[in-house]
């Protein structure tokens, strides 16, 4: 094992070792126990969400999950790094290629289409990602992870492209320190940049829905109230939680496709079929845990919208939605967000996260941007040179600092 650190030489050292371990071989209980010890983790890190993603998209990605153990002989997992690798353009994937969506804004540092890239697991469809580990151990854990990546044959990866890191996640600083320590010897270029923004509402304790509207700009507050009154005039507004989301999958897909059509998640393509499998997995495996919920919005008994949220007990994540275009006059999008805010307040949630994307409607509700970041590590020499550099890194010990 090459010695990448530690990032803090005076800290007590343990013999932490990172190695690959197949996702399927890690018990869900072990996985989620580490999620519970990771303050920056979101529902996207939960085992059932990752399971749903691999079941849906495993044919176009390659499992690179890494675990960290304390000592070569130990099988006790102290950290999990959900990883996969995928070519930016898979062989034979020209017609059906997928890419990580990036909202309009400053371009990110480009990566060649032929690059073999290591990503966080599920990061094509998860809005947040992180290392599953207690914060106090992060620097040692990241040192071990980067050491393992440096030890690998250079042909295993061209870039490490870690996205979806939330602002303030201590894993970002710990990873950056570990990568930058190895970079000169590994001939790596390390880039940290803002990937996108996630607009988020803060729900003050003790406030009710009318009180929340009172925090908004006068014009926006007036428009929201006007649209809600118009919907109320058409009949009672009901946001109803599905008792069987798996059985109601087709009803959700129908409303989603009515709104988005070929730009939506479920076109009649291979990608659309994978999206169906992903949502089926979410609804079948995650909904019983309470972290995923499918809701239908009805006005006067008429179903006009559907929404999918994630909920970790603190934050409601507004994940996806579909609406009936013929109900446009009832402002189903506005009424649905209003209903979710009211429910979040009633449940004592402190945030409603609109997640990635800077669509204007989010700011009408008073959302404030929270950035998500990207760490990109690129080799800057040919594989032969990188191998020699890695040998030099392997000869380095913490005492050489």
C-alpha positions as CSV (number, residue, x, y, z in Angstrom):
1,X,0.0,0.0,0.0
2,X,1.4,3.4,-0.9
3,X,1.5,6.0,1.8
4,X,-0.5,9.0,0.9
5,X,-0.6,10.8,4.2
6,X,-1.7,11.5,6.7
7,X,-3.0,15.0,6.0
8,X,-2.3,15.8,9.6
9,X,1.1,14.2,10.5
10,X,0.8,14.8,14.2
11,X,-2.5,12.9,14.5
12,X,-2.5,9.4,16.0
13,X,-2.1,6.8,13.2
14,X,-4.0,3.6,12.7
15,X,-3.3,1.0,10.0
16,X,-6.3,1.9,7.8
17,X,-6.4,0.1,4.5
18,X,-8.8,0.7,1.6
19,X,-9.6,-1.9,-0.9
20,X,-12.3,-2.8,-3.4
21,X,-15.3,-4.8,-2.1
22,X,-18.3,-5.5,-4.3
23,X,-21.5,-3.6,-3.4
24,X,-23.5,-6.9,-3.4
25,X,-21.2,-8.3,-0.6
26,X,-21.9,-5.5,1.9
27,X,-24.8,-6.0,4.1
28,X,-27.5,-3.3,4.0
29,X,-27.3,-3.0,7.8
30,X,-23.6,-2.3,7.7
31,X,-24.1,0.2,5.0
32,X,-26.8,2.2,6.7
33,X,-25.1,2.1,10.1
34,X,-22.3,4.1,8.5
35,X,-24.9,6.4,6.8
36,X,-26.3,7.1,10.3
37,X,-22.8,8.1,11.5
38,X,-22.2,10.5,8.5
39,X,-23.8,13.9,9.2
40,X,-23.5,15.0,5.6
41,X,-25.2,12.0,4.2
42,X,-28.6,12.3,2.6
43,X,-31.2,9.7,1.6
44,X,-29.3,9.2,-1.7
45,X,-26.6,7.5,0.4
46,X,-29.0,4.9,1.8
47,X,-28.4,1.3,0.8
48,X,-31.9,0.9,-0.8
49,X,-31.4,3.9,-3.0
50,X,-28.0,2.6,-4.2
51,X,-29.5,-0.8,-4.6
52,X,-32.2,0.5,-6.8
53,X,-29.6,2.4,-8.9
54,X,-27.4,-0.7,-9.5
55,X,-30.4,-2.8,-10.4
56,X,-31.5,-0.3,-13.0
57,X,-28.1,0.9,-14.4
58,X,-25.6,-1.7,-13.6
59,X,-25.3,-2.8,-17.2
60,X,-23.6,0.5,-18.1
61,X,-21.4,1.0,-15.0
62,X,-18.8,-1.0,-13.3
63,X,-18.8,-1.5,-9.5
64,X,-15.7,0.0,-7.8
65,X,-17.1,0.2,-4.3
66,X,-14.3,0.7,-1.8
67,X,-14.2,-0.1,1.9
68,X,-11.8,1.0,4.6
69,X,-10.8,-1.4,7.3
70,X,-8.6,-1.0,10.4
71,X,-5.6,-3.3,9.7
72,X,-4.8,-5.8,7.0
73,X,-6.4,-8.7,8.9
74,X,-9.6,-6.9,10.0
75,X,-12.9,-7.3,8.3
76,X,-14.6,-4.6,10.3
77,X,-15.6,-1.8,7.9
78,X,-14.9,1.6,9.2
79,X,-15.9,3.5,6.1
80,X,-17.5,2.9,2.7
81,X,-16.8,4.9,-0.5
82,X,-19.5,4.2,-3.0
83,X,-17.7,4.3,-6.4
84,X,-18.2,3.1,-9.9
85,X,-16.3,3.6,-13.1
86,X,-17.7,4.3,-16.5
87,X,-16.2,5.6,-19.7
88,X,-17.4,9.1,-20.5
89,X,-18.7,7.4,-23.7
90,X,-19.1,3.7,-23.3
91,X,-18.1,1.6,-26.3
92,X,-21.2,1.1,-28.5
93,X,-23.1,3.8,-26.5
94,X,-23.1,6.5,-29.1
95,X,-26.8,6.3,-29.8
96,X,-27.9,5.9,-26.2
97,X,-25.2,7.6,-24.2
98,X,-26.1,9.3,-20.9
99,X,-24.2,12.0,-19.2
100,X,-24.2,13.8,-15.9
101,X,-26.5,16.7,-16.3
102,X,-25.0,20.1,-15.7
103,X,-27.2,23.2,-15.4
104,X,-26.5,26.2,-17.6
105,X,-23.7,28.2,-16.1
106,X,-19.9,28.3,-16.1
107,X,-18.6,25.2,-17.9
108,X,-16.9,22.5,-15.9
109,X,-13.3,21.4,-16.7
110,X,-13.8,19.0,-19.6
111,X,-12.9,15.3,-19.7
112,X,-12.1,13.4,-22.9
113,X,-15.0,11.2,-24.1
114,X,-12.6,8.2,-24.1
115,X,-11.6,8.6,-20.5
116,X,-12.2,5.9,-18.0
117,X,-13.7,7.9,-15.1
118,X,-14.3,6.9,-11.5
119,X,-17.5,8.5,-10.1
120,X,-19.4,8.3,-6.8
121,X,-21.8,5.4,-7.1
122,X,-25.2,6.4,-8.6
123,X,-24.0,9.9,-9.2
124,X,-25.7,10.1,-12.6
125,X,-29.1,10.1,-10.8
126,X,-28.3,11.1,-7.2
127,X,-28.2,14.7,-6.3
128,X,-25.8,14.3,-3.4
129,X,-22.9,12.0,-2.6
130,X,-20.3,11.6,0.0
131,X,-18.0,9.2,1.9
132,X,-19.8,7.1,4.6
133,X,-17.6,7.6,7.6
134,X,-17.6,9.4,11.0
135,X,-16.2,12.9,10.6
136,X,-13.4,12.5,13.1
137,X,-11.8,9.7,11.0
138,X,-12.2,11.4,7.6
139,X,-8.6,12.5,7.1
140,X,-7.1,9.1,7.8
141,X,-9.8,7.4,5.7
142,X,-9.3,9.7,2.8
143,X,-5.5,9.1,3.0
144,X,-6.2,5.4,2.7
145,X,-8.6,5.8,-0.2
146,X,-6.2,8.0,-2.2
147,X,-3.3,5.6,-1.4
148,X,-5.4,2.7,-2.8
149,X,-6.2,4.7,-6.0
150,X,-2.5,5.6,-6.4
151,X,-1.5,1.9,-6.1
152,X,-3.8,0.8,-8.9
153,X,-2.5,0.1,-12.3
154,X,-2.8,3.3,-14.3
155,X,-4.9,1.6,-16.9
156,X,-7.7,1.3,-14.3
157,X,-8.6,4.9,-14.5
158,X,-7.9,8.1,-16.4
159,X,-9.8,10.5,-14.1
160,X,-11.4,10.5,-10.7
161,X,-14.5,12.7,-11.1
162,X,-16.2,13.0,-7.7
163,X,-19.4,15.0,-8.0
164,X,-22.4,15.9,-5.9
165,X,-20.4,17.0,-2.8
166,X,-22.5,19.3,-0.7
167,X,-21.2,22.6,0.5
168,X,-19.6,22.3,3.8
169,X,-19.1,18.5,3.6
170,X,-15.9,17.8,5.5
171,X,-15.2,14.9,3.1
172,X,-14.4,17.4,0.4
173,X,-11.6,19.1,2.3
174,X,-10.2,15.7,3.5
175,X,-10.2,14.3,0.0
176,X,-8.7,17.4,-1.4
177,X,-5.8,17.3,1.1
178,X,-5.1,13.7,0.4
179,X,-5.2,14.1,-3.4
180,X,-3.0,17.2,-3.3
181,X,-0.4,15.4,-1.2
182,X,0.0,12.6,-3.8
183,X,-0.5,14.8,-6.9
184,X,3.2,15.8,-7.4
185,X,4.4,12.3,-7.3
186,X,1.5,10.8,-9.1
187,X,1.6,13.5,-11.8
188,X,-2.0,14.4,-11.1
189,X,-3.9,17.6,-11.8
190,X,-6.4,18.3,-9.0
191,X,-9.3,20.6,-9.6
192,X,-11.9,21.7,-7.1
193,X,-14.9,23.6,-8.6
194,X,-18.5,24.4,-8.1
195,X,-20.6,21.9,-10.0
196,X,-24.1,23.3,-9.6
197,X,-26.4,24.9,-7.0
198,X,-29.3,23.4,-5.0
199,X,-31.8,26.1,-4.0
200,X,-33.1,25.4,-0.4
201,X,-35.9,26.8,1.8
202,X,-35.2,27.3,5.5
203,X,-38.4,26.7,7.6
204,X,-38.0,28.6,10.9
205,X,-39.1,26.8,14.0
206,X,-42.6,27.7,15.2
207,X,-43.7,29.3,11.9
208,X,-46.9,28.3,10.1
209,X,-47.6,28.5,6.3
210,X,-49.0,32.0,6.4
211,X,-46.1,33.1,8.5
212,X,-43.7,31.6,5.9
213,X,-45.5,33.4,3.1
214,X,-44.9,36.5,5.1
215,X,-41.2,36.1,4.7
216,X,-41.4,36.3,0.9
217,X,-41.3,39.2,-1.5
218,X,-44.6,41.0,-1.6
219,X,-45.1,40.4,-5.3
220,X,-44.4,36.6,-5.0
221,X,-46.5,36.3,-1.9
222,X,-49.5,37.9,-3.7
223,X,-49.1,35.6,-6.7
224,X,-48.9,32.5,-4.6
225,X,-51.9,33.4,-2.6
226,X,-53.9,34.3,-5.7
227,X,-53.1,30.9,-7.4
228,X,-54.0,29.0,-4.2
229,X,-57.3,30.8,-3.9
230,X,-58.1,30.1,-7.5
231,X,-57.4,26.4,-7.0
232,X,-59.5,26.3,-3.8
233,X,-62.4,27.7,-5.7
234,X,-62.4,24.6,-7.9
235,X,-62.7,22.3,-4.9
236,X,-60.9,20.9,-1.9
237,X,-57.1,20.6,-2.3
238,X,-55.7,17.2,-1.2
239,X,-52.1,16.0,-1.2
240,X,-52.5,12.2,-0.6
241,X,-49.7,9.9,0.2
242,X,-49.7,6.7,-1.9
243,X,-50.0,3.6,0.3
244,X,-48.5,1.4,-2.4
245,X,-46.1,3.5,-4.6
246,X,-44.9,0.4,-6.5
247,X,-48.5,-0.3,-7.6
248,X,-49.0,3.4,-8.4
249,X,-45.8,3.7,-10.5
250,X,-47.6,3.8,-13.8
251,X,-49.9,6.6,-12.6
252,X,-46.8,8.6,-11.7
253,X,-45.1,7.9,-15.0
254,X,-48.3,8.9,-16.9
255,X,-48.4,12.4,-15.2
256,X,-44.6,12.8,-15.6
257,X,-44.7,12.1,-19.3
258,X,-47.7,14.3,-19.8
259,X,-45.6,17.2,-18.5
260,X,-42.2,16.3,-20.0
261,X,-42.7,14.1,-23.0
262,X,-39.5,13.0,-24.7
263,X,-37.5,15.3,-22.4
264,X,-38.8,13.3,-19.4
265,X,-37.4,10.3,-17.6
266,X,-39.6,7.6,-19.2
267,X,-39.5,7.8,-23.0
268,X,-39.8,4.6,-25.1
269,X,-36.1,4.0,-25.1
270,X,-33.5,1.9,-23.3
271,X,-32.8,4.9,-21.0
272,X,-36.6,5.2,-20.3
273,X,-36.8,1.5,-19.4
274,X,-33.8,1.9,-17.0
275,X,-35.6,4.9,-15.3
276,X,-38.7,2.7,-14.8
277,X,-36.5,0.0,-13.1
278,X,-34.9,2.7,-10.9
279,X,-38.2,4.2,-9.7
280,X,-39.7,0.7,-9.3
281,X,-36.7,-0.1,-7.0
282,X,-37.1,3.1,-5.1
283,X,-40.8,2.6,-4.5
284,X,-40.6,-1.2,-3.7
285,X,-37.6,-1.1,-1.5
286,X,-37.2,2.4,-0.1
287,X,-40.8,3.5,0.4
288,X,-41.4,1.1,3.3
289,X,-38.5,2.7,5.2
290,X,-40.2,6.1,5.0
291,X,-37.4,7.9,3.1
292,X,-39.2,7.9,-0.2
293,X,-42.8,9.0,-0.7
294,X,-45.1,9.2,-3.7
295,X,-47.9,11.7,-3.4
296,X,-50.9,12.7,-5.6
297,X,-52.4,16.2,-5.7
298,X,-56.1,16.4,-6.3
299,X,-58.4,19.4,-6.6
300,X,-62.1,18.9,-6.3
301,X,-61.5,15.1,-6.6
302,X,-59.5,15.5,-9.8
303,X,-56.0,14.2,-9.8
304,X,-53.8,16.8,-11.4
305,X,-50.2,16.1,-10.3
306,X,-47.8,13.7,-8.7
307,X,-44.7,14.3,-6.6
308,X,-41.8,12.1,-5.3
309,X,-40.0,13.3,-2.2
310,X,-37.3,12.0,0.0
311,X,-37.4,12.7,3.7
312,X,-34.6,12.1,6.3
313,X,-36.5,13.6,9.3
314,X,-34.9,17.0,9.0
315,X,-35.2,17.9,5.3
316,X,-37.8,17.2,2.6
317,X,-36.1,16.7,-0.8
318,X,-38.4,17.6,-3.7
319,X,-37.1,15.0,-6.1
320,X,-39.5,14.8,-9.1
321,X,-42.9,15.6,-10.2
322,X,-45.4,15.4,-13.1
323,X,-48.5,17.4,-13.8
324,X,-51.6,17.2,-15.9
325,X,-51.2,19.9,-18.7
326,X,-54.9,20.3,-19.0
327,X,-55.0,21.6,-15.4
328,X,-52.7,24.5,-16.0
329,X,-55.3,27.0,-15.0
330,X,-55.2,25.5,-11.5
331,X,-51.4,26.1,-11.1
332,X,-50.7,22.5,-10.0
333,X,-47.0,23.1,-9.6
334,X,-47.5,26.1,-7.2
335,X,-50.2,24.2,-5.2
336,X,-48.1,21.1,-4.9
337,X,-45.1,23.1,-3.5
338,X,-47.4,24.9,-1.2
339,X,-48.8,21.6,0.1
340,X,-45.3,20.2,0.6
341,X,-44.2,23.3,2.6
342,X,-47.3,23.0,4.8
343,X,-46.7,19.4,5.4
344,X,-43.0,19.9,6.1
345,X,-43.9,22.6,8.7
346,X,-46.5,20.4,10.3
347,X,-43.9,17.5,10.6
348,X,-41.3,19.8,12.1
349,X,-38.9,19.7,9.2
350,X,-36.5,22.6,9.0
351,X,-35.7,22.6,5.3
352,X,-37.2,21.9,1.9
353,X,-34.5,21.2,-0.6
354,X,-35.4,21.7,-4.3
355,X,-32.1,20.0,-5.2
356,X,-30.0,20.5,-8.3
357,X,-30.9,23.2,-10.8
358,X,-31.5,26.9,-10.8
359,X,-35.1,26.9,-12.3
360,X,-36.7,30.3,-11.6
361,X,-39.8,28.9,-9.7
362,X,-37.6,27.8,-6.8
363,X,-36.5,31.3,-6.0
364,X,-40.1,32.5,-6.1
365,X,-40.5,30.5,-2.8
366,X,-37.5,32.2,-1.3
367,X,-35.0,29.4,-1.9
368,X,-31.3,30.2,-1.3
369,X,-28.5,28.6,-3.3
370,X,-26.3,26.0,-1.7
371,X,-23.5,24.9,-3.9
372,X,-22.4,21.4,-4.7
373,X,-18.8,20.8,-5.6
374,X,-16.7,18.6,-7.8
375,X,-13.2,17.2,-7.3
376,X,-11.5,16.2,-10.5
377,X,-8.2,14.3,-10.6
378,X,-6.6,13.9,-14.0
379,X,-3.4,12.1,-14.9
380,X,-1.0,14.5,-16.6
381,X,1.5,12.0,-18.0
382,X,1.3,8.8,-20.1
383,X,0.5,5.6,-18.3
384,X,4.2,4.5,-18.3
385,X,5.2,7.7,-16.6
386,X,2.3,7.5,-14.2
387,X,3.4,4.0,-13.2
388,X,6.9,5.3,-12.4
389,X,5.5,8.2,-10.5
390,X,3.2,5.8,-8.5
391,X,6.3,3.7,-7.6
392,X,7.9,6.8,-6.2
393,X,4.8,7.6,-4.2
394,X,4.8,4.0,-2.9
395,X,8.3,4.6,-1.5
396,X,7.2,7.6,0.5
397,X,6.3,7.2,4.1
398,X,4.7,9.8,6.5
399,X,8.2,10.4,8.0
400,X,9.3,11.7,4.6
401,X,7.1,14.8,5.0
